[in-house]
Amino acid sequence: MTADAENEKTGEQVEGITIMIDGKLKDMLDIIIEKEEGYNNYTELVKELIFSGINQFVVKHKK
Protein backbone atom coordinates (compact mmCIF):
# COMPACT_ATOMS: atom_id res chain seq x y z
CA MET A 1 0.00 0.00 0.00
CA THR A 2 1.12 3.54 -0.59
CA ALA A 3 0.08 6.81 0.98
CA ASP A 4 1.17 10.41 0.74
CA ALA A 5 3.04 11.70 3.76
CA GLU A 6 4.96 14.80 4.77
CA ASN A 7 8.71 14.77 5.41
CA GLU A 8 9.03 15.98 9.01
CA LYS A 9 12.30 17.83 8.34
CA THR A 10 11.54 19.52 5.01
CA GLY A 11 7.76 19.60 4.79
CA GLU A 12 8.03 17.99 1.34
CA GLN A 13 5.20 15.69 0.26
CA VAL A 14 6.58 12.17 -0.19
CA GLU A 15 5.22 8.74 -0.97
CA GLY A 16 5.05 6.35 1.97
CA ILE A 17 4.74 2.58 1.76
CA THR A 18 3.43 -0.15 4.02
CA ILE A 19 5.37 -3.41 4.13
CA MET A 20 3.56 -6.49 5.38
CA ILE A 21 5.94 -8.61 7.49
CA ASP A 22 4.72 -12.20 7.29
CA GLY A 23 5.57 -15.63 5.95
CA LYS A 24 9.14 -16.31 4.84
CA LEU A 25 10.08 -12.62 5.14
CA LYS A 26 9.05 -12.63 8.82
CA ASP A 27 10.92 -15.89 9.40
CA MET A 28 14.10 -14.45 7.87
CA LEU A 29 13.84 -11.19 9.81
CA ASP A 30 13.22 -13.07 13.06
CA ILE A 31 16.43 -15.08 12.51
CA ILE A 32 18.45 -11.93 11.82
CA ILE A 33 17.03 -10.12 14.88
CA GLU A 34 17.83 -13.15 17.04
CA LYS A 35 21.43 -13.51 15.78
CA GLU A 36 22.50 -9.90 15.22
CA GLU A 37 22.86 -7.32 17.97
CA GLY A 38 21.43 -3.86 17.47
CA TYR A 39 18.12 -4.72 15.81
CA ASN A 40 15.17 -4.59 18.17
CA ASN A 41 12.32 -4.49 15.68
CA TYR A 42 11.38 -5.05 12.06
CA THR A 43 11.41 -1.34 11.21
CA GLU A 44 15.07 -0.86 12.15
CA LEU A 45 16.14 -4.00 10.34
CA VAL A 46 14.14 -3.41 7.14
CA LYS A 47 15.49 0.16 6.95
CA GLU A 48 19.06 -1.14 7.25
CA LEU A 49 18.47 -3.87 4.66
CA ILE A 50 16.95 -1.43 2.16
CA PHE A 51 19.75 1.12 2.53
CA SER A 52 22.43 -1.59 2.33
CA GLY A 53 20.81 -3.04 -0.76
CA ILE A 54 20.56 0.36 -2.45
CA ASN A 55 24.21 1.05 -1.66
CA GLN A 56 25.29 -2.29 -3.16
CA PHE A 57 23.17 -1.62 -6.25
CA VAL A 58 24.72 1.83 -6.75
CA VAL A 59 28.27 0.50 -6.34
CA LYS A 60 27.58 -2.34 -8.79
CA HIS A 61 26.04 -0.07 -11.43
CA LYS A 62 28.39 2.89 -11.07
CA LYS A 63 30.06 3.64 -14.39
N, CA, C and O atoms as a GROMACS GRO file, in nm:
protein
  252
    1MET      N    1   0.085  -0.117   0.000
    1MET     CA    2   0.000   0.000   0.000
    1MET      C    3   0.089   0.124   0.000
    1MET      O    4   0.199   0.122   0.055
    2THR      N    5   0.041   0.227  -0.061
    2THR     CA    6   0.112   0.354  -0.059
    2THR      C    7   0.021   0.463  -0.005
    2THR      O    8  -0.102   0.452  -0.010
    3ALA      N    9   0.083   0.566   0.046
    3ALA     CA   10   0.008   0.681   0.098
    3ALA      C   11   0.098   0.803   0.093
    3ALA      O   12   0.219   0.792   0.111
    4ASP      N   13   0.040   0.918   0.070
    4ASP     CA   14   0.117   1.041   0.074
    4ASP      C   15   0.145   1.076   0.220
    4ASP      O   16   0.062   1.056   0.308
    5ALA      N   17   0.264   1.130   0.241
    5ALA     CA   18   0.304   1.170   0.376
    5ALA      C   19   0.387   1.296   0.364
    5ALA      O   20   0.424   1.337   0.254
    6GLU      N   21   0.415   1.358   0.477
    6GLU     CA   22   0.496   1.480   0.477
    6GLU      C   23   0.628   1.452   0.547
    6GLU      O   24   0.630   1.400   0.659
    7ASN      N   25   0.738   1.488   0.481
    7ASN     CA   26   0.871   1.477   0.541
    7ASN      C   27   0.875   1.572   0.660
    7ASN      O   28   0.852   1.692   0.646
    8GLU      N   29   0.905   1.518   0.778
    8GLU     CA   30   0.903   1.598   0.901
    8GLU      C   31   1.009   1.707   0.902
    8GLU      O   32   0.989   1.811   0.965
    9LYS      N   33   1.121   1.685   0.834
    9LYS     CA   34   1.230   1.783   0.834
    9LYS      C   35   1.210   1.892   0.731
    9LYS      O   36   1.238   2.009   0.758
   10THR      N   37   1.161   1.855   0.611
   10THR     CA   38   1.154   1.952   0.501
   10THR      C   39   1.014   1.999   0.468
   10THR      O   40   0.997   2.102   0.403
   11GLY      N   41   0.912   1.926   0.513
   11GLY     CA   42   0.776   1.960   0.479
   11GLY      C   43   0.736   1.911   0.340
   11GLY      O   44   0.621   1.930   0.298
   12GLU      N   45   0.829   1.849   0.270
   12GLU     CA   46   0.803   1.799   0.134
   12GLU      C   47   0.702   1.684   0.138
   12GLU      O   48   0.706   1.600   0.229
   13GLN      N   49   0.613   1.681   0.040
   13GLN     CA   50   0.520   1.569   0.026
   13GLN      C   51   0.594   1.452  -0.036
   13GLN      O   52   0.657   1.466  -0.141
   14VAL      N   53   0.587   1.336   0.027
   14VAL     CA   54   0.658   1.218  -0.019
   14VAL      C   55   0.561   1.099  -0.021
   14VAL      O   56   0.455   1.102   0.040
   15GLU      N   57   0.602   0.995  -0.093
   15GLU     CA   58   0.522   0.874  -0.097
   15GLU      C   59   0.568   0.780   0.013
   15GLU      O   60   0.687   0.751   0.024
   16GLY      N   61   0.475   0.732   0.093
   16GLY     CA   62   0.505   0.635   0.197
   16GLY      C   63   0.457   0.498   0.153
   16GLY      O   64   0.366   0.488   0.071
   17ILE      N   65   0.516   0.394   0.208
   17ILE     CA   66   0.474   0.258   0.176
   17ILE      C   67   0.449   0.180   0.304
   17ILE      O   68   0.505   0.211   0.409
   18THR      N   69   0.366   0.078   0.292
   18THR     CA   70   0.343  -0.015   0.401
   18THR      C   71   0.398  -0.150   0.358
   18THR      O   72   0.365  -0.199   0.250
   19ILE      N   73   0.480  -0.210   0.442
   19ILE     CA   74   0.537  -0.341   0.413
   19ILE      C   75   0.475  -0.441   0.510
   19ILE      O   76   0.483  -0.424   0.632
   20MET      N   77   0.415  -0.545   0.455
   20MET     CA   78   0.356  -0.649   0.538
   20MET      C   79   0.465  -0.750   0.573
   20MET      O   80   0.526  -0.809   0.484
   21ILE      N   81   0.490  -0.769   0.702
   21ILE     CA   82   0.594  -0.861   0.749
   21ILE      C   83   0.525  -0.991   0.789
   21ILE      O   84   0.469  -1.002   0.898
   22ASP      N   85   0.531  -1.090   0.698
   22ASP     CA   86   0.472  -1.220   0.729
   22ASP      C   87   0.542  -1.328   0.648
   22ASP      O   88   0.628  -1.299   0.564
   23GLY      N   89   0.505  -1.450   0.672
   23GLY     CA   90   0.557  -1.563   0.595
   23GLY      C   91   0.708  -1.576   0.604
   23GLY      O   92   0.768  -1.560   0.710
   24LYS      N   93   0.769  -1.607   0.489
   24LYS     CA   94   0.914  -1.630   0.484
   24LYS      C   95   0.993  -1.505   0.517
   24LYS      O   96   1.100  -1.513   0.577
   25LEU      N   97   0.940  -1.387   0.480
   25LEU     CA   98   1.008  -1.262   0.514
   25LEU      C   99   1.016  -1.247   0.666
   25LEU      O  100   1.122  -1.214   0.719
   26LYS      N  101   0.906  -1.271   0.735
   26LYS     CA  102   0.905  -1.263   0.882
   26LYS      C  103   1.001  -1.364   0.942
   26LYS      O  104   1.075  -1.332   1.035
   27ASP      N  105   1.000  -1.486   0.889
   27ASP     CA  106   1.092  -1.589   0.940
   27ASP      C  107   1.237  -1.545   0.927
   27ASP      O  108   1.315  -1.560   1.021
   28MET      N  109   1.273  -1.490   0.811
   28MET     CA  110   1.410  -1.445   0.787
   28MET      C  111   1.446  -1.329   0.880
   28MET      O  112   1.554  -1.329   0.939
   29LEU      N  113   1.357  -1.233   0.894
   29LEU     CA  114   1.384  -1.119   0.981
   29LEU      C  115   1.396  -1.162   1.126
   29LEU      O  116   1.480  -1.110   1.200
   30ASP      N  117   1.313  -1.256   1.169
   30ASP     CA  118   1.322  -1.307   1.306
   30ASP      C  119   1.459  -1.370   1.332
   30ASP      O  120   1.516  -1.350   1.439
   31ILE      N  121   1.510  -1.445   1.236
   31ILE     CA  122   1.643  -1.508   1.251
   31ILE      C  123   1.750  -1.401   1.263
   31ILE      O  124   1.838  -1.410   1.349
   32ILE      N  125   1.745  -1.299   1.178
   32ILE     CA  126   1.845  -1.193   1.182
   32ILE      C  127   1.839  -1.119   1.315
   32ILE      O  128   1.942  -1.094   1.377
   33ILE      N  129   1.719  -1.084   1.361
   33ILE     CA  130   1.703  -1.012   1.488
   33ILE      C  131   1.758  -1.096   1.604
   33ILE      O  132   1.821  -1.043   1.695
   34GLU      N  133   1.735  -1.226   1.598
   34GLU     CA  134   1.783  -1.315   1.704
   34GLU      C  135   1.936  -1.325   1.705
   34GLU      O  136   1.997  -1.330   1.812
   35LYS      N  137   1.998  -1.326   1.587
   35LYS     CA  138   2.143  -1.351   1.578
   35LYS      C  139   2.228  -1.226   1.576
   35LYS      O  140   2.346  -1.231   1.612
   36GLU      N  141   2.173  -1.113   1.536
   36GLU     CA  142   2.250  -0.990   1.522
   36GLU      C  143   2.212  -0.891   1.632
   36GLU      O  144   2.094  -0.868   1.658
   37GLU      N  145   2.312  -0.834   1.696
   37GLU     CA  146   2.286  -0.732   1.797
   37GLU      C  147   2.252  -0.600   1.730
   37GLU      O  148   2.299  -0.572   1.619
   38GLY      N  149   2.172  -0.520   1.795
   38GLY     CA  150   2.143  -0.386   1.747
   38GLY      C  151   2.010  -0.370   1.675
   38GLY      O  152   1.969  -0.258   1.644
   39TYR      N  153   1.943  -0.481   1.647
   39TYR     CA  154   1.812  -0.472   1.581
   39TYR      C  155   1.707  -0.519   1.680
   39TYR      O  156   1.705  -0.635   1.720
   40ASN      N  157   1.619  -0.426   1.718
   40ASN     CA  158   1.517  -0.459   1.817
   40ASN      C  159   1.379  -0.477   1.757
   40ASN      O  160   1.288  -0.526   1.823
   41ASN      N  161   1.363  -0.436   1.630
   41ASN     CA  162   1.232  -0.449   1.568
   41ASN      C  163   1.246  -0.455   1.416
   41ASN      O  164   1.353  -0.430   1.361
   42TYR      N  165   1.137  -0.489   1.352
   42TYR     CA  166   1.138  -0.505   1.206
   42TYR      C  167   1.169  -0.374   1.135
   42TYR      O  168   1.237  -0.374   1.032
   43THR      N  169   1.120  -0.263   1.187
   43THR     CA  170   1.141  -0.134   1.121
   43THR      C  171   1.289  -0.101   1.109
   43THR      O  172   1.335  -0.064   1.001
   44GLU      N  173   1.363  -0.114   1.218
   44GLU     CA  174   1.507  -0.086   1.216
   44GLU      C  175   1.578  -0.176   1.116
   44GLU      O  176   1.662  -0.130   1.038
   45LEU      N  177   1.546  -0.304   1.118
   45LEU     CA  178   1.614  -0.400   1.034
   45LEU      C  179   1.580  -0.380   0.887
   45LEU      O  180   1.670  -0.382   0.802
   46VAL      N  181   1.453  -0.360   0.854
   46VAL     CA  182   1.414  -0.341   0.714
   46VAL      C  183   1.478  -0.214   0.659
   46VAL      O  184   1.523  -0.212   0.544
   47LYS      N  185   1.483  -0.108   0.739
   47LYS     CA  186   1.549   0.016   0.695
   47LYS      C  187   1.694  -0.011   0.661
   47LYS      O  188   1.742   0.032   0.556
   48GLU      N  189   1.765  -0.082   0.748
   48GLU     CA  190   1.906  -0.114   0.725
   48GLU      C  191   1.924  -0.200   0.600
   48GLU      O  192   2.014  -0.176   0.520
   49LEU      N  193   1.838  -0.299   0.583
   49LEU     CA  194   1.847  -0.387   0.466
   49LEU      C  195   1.822  -0.310   0.337
   49LEU      O  196   1.890  -0.333   0.237
   50ILE      N  197   1.724  -0.221   0.336
   50ILE     CA  198   1.695  -0.143   0.216
   50ILE      C  199   1.812  -0.052   0.182
   50ILE      O  200   1.855  -0.048   0.067
   51PHE      N  201   1.864   0.021   0.281
   51PHE     CA  202   1.975   0.112   0.252
   51PHE      C  203   2.100   0.036   0.210
   51PHE      O  204   2.172   0.081   0.121
   52SER      N  205   2.128  -0.078   0.273
   52SER     CA  206   2.243  -0.159   0.233
   52SER      C  207   2.227  -0.210   0.091
   52SER      O  208   2.322  -0.209   0.012
   53GLY      N  209   2.107  -0.254   0.059
   53GLY     CA  210   2.081  -0.304  -0.076
   53GLY      C  211   2.093  -0.195  -0.181
   53GLY      O  212   2.149  -0.219  -0.288
   54ILE      N  213   2.043  -0.076  -0.152
   54ILE     CA  214   2.056   0.036  -0.245
   54ILE      C  215   2.202   0.071  -0.265
   54ILE      O  216   2.246   0.095  -0.377
   55ASN      N  217   2.279   0.074  -0.156
   55ASN     CA  218   2.421   0.105  -0.166
   55ASN      C  219   2.493   0.002  -0.253
   55ASN      O  220   2.573   0.040  -0.338
   56GLN      N  221   2.466  -0.126  -0.233
   56GLN     CA  222   2.529  -0.229  -0.316
   56GLN      C  223   2.490  -0.214  -0.462
   56GLN      O  224   2.574  -0.231  -0.550
   57PHE      N  225   2.364  -0.181  -0.488
   57PHE     CA  226   2.317  -0.162  -0.625
   57PHE      C  227   2.391  -0.046  -0.692
   57PHE      O  228   2.435  -0.058  -0.806
   58VAL      N  229   2.404   0.065  -0.620
   58VAL     CA  230   2.472   0.183  -0.675
   58VAL      C  231   2.618   0.151  -0.706
   58VAL      O  232   2.668   0.186  -0.812
   59VAL      N  233   2.686   0.085  -0.613
   59VAL     CA  234   2.827   0.050  -0.634
   59VAL      C  235   2.840  -0.042  -0.757
   59VAL      O  236   2.930  -0.023  -0.839
   60LYS      N  237   2.753  -0.138  -0.768
   60LYS     CA  238   2.758  -0.234  -0.879
   60LYS      C  239   2.733  -0.167  -1.014
   60LYS      O  240   2.794  -0.204  -1.114
   61HIS      N  241   2.644  -0.068  -1.017
   61HIS     CA  242   2.604  -0.007  -1.143
   61HIS      C  243   2.672   0.126  -1.171
   61HIS      O  244   2.638   0.194  -1.268
   62LYS      N  245   2.766   0.164  -1.088
   62LYS     CA  246   2.839   0.289  -1.107
   62LYS      C  247   2.929   0.275  -1.229
   62LYS      O  248   3.002   0.177  -1.242
   63LYS      N  249   2.923   0.371  -1.318
   63LYS     CA  250   3.006   0.364  -1.439
   63LYS      C  251   3.077   0.493  -1.463
   63LYS      O  252   3.151   0.506  -1.560
   0.00000   0.00000   0.00000
